[in-house]
């Protein structure tokens, strides 16, 4: 999409972040991001600016996490990734 809208449906927010809907919902829940209600209409939208901030807050692969980060947010080094059974 050449120009992403400022407010995105969940489907578009997933496409924008290149996450499945399940992964998207897990990440926004972990980060405490909430969608926006749109002026009394029965629609909910995600702010593109909020998604950009969320993306910017994600650690780089292999980056050190802050000492106070919850364990479920810490990246798993590739050498510790379990082998598929």
N, C-alpha and C positions, 0 to 999 in steps of 0.2 A: 504494500500500500504506500503510495508516494507521500501522502500527508496524513498522519494519524490524527483522528479527532481528539479534542481535549478531554472528552468524556467517552469511556469505552464500555460496552457491554462486557459481561464476563467472558463470553466467547472471544471477543476482540482482545480483551486484556490477556487471555491465554495466548493468543496468536502473537501479540506484541511482545510478551515475555518469553515466547517459545516454550511454554510449559504446558503439560497436559492439565486438564481442569483439576484433577486430584492433586497434582503437585502444586499448582497455583494456589488452591485453597489451603494446602498445608503451609506453604511459605507465608502467605498473607496472615494466616492465623498465628504462626510463630512470631512474625514481626509486628503483630498488632495492627495491621492495616485494615481499615474499614471502608466499604464502598460508600458512595454519596447517595442520599435520597434526592430526587430531582423535583423540586418545587411542588410537592403535593401530588405528583403523578405516581402512578403505580409502576414506576421503573427505578431500577438501581443502576448506578454507573460508577466506574472506577476512574479516578482522575489520572490522566497520563503523567502529570507532574509527580503524583504520589508513587506511581509505578517506577518512574525514573529514579526517584530517591531510594526506593526499595532496591532496585538493581544496583545502584551505586553503593549501597550498604552491604552487599553480599561480599564475603571474603574471596580473594583470588584462590584458585586451587593451590593447596599446599601452604597457604598463608597461615601464620600464627593467629590463633583466636585470643581475645583478651582473657585474662585469668578468671574473670567473673562471668564468662559466657556459660550458659547452661550446656551440659555435655551433649545434648542432642543437636546443638548447632555447630559443634566442632567438626571440621572436615576430617575424614578418615584418610590417612596417608595411603597411597597406592600399595605400598608394601604390606599394609595391614588389612587390605581388602580380602574378605574370605573367598576362597576358591569355590566356584560353582560345583554342586554335587552331581 
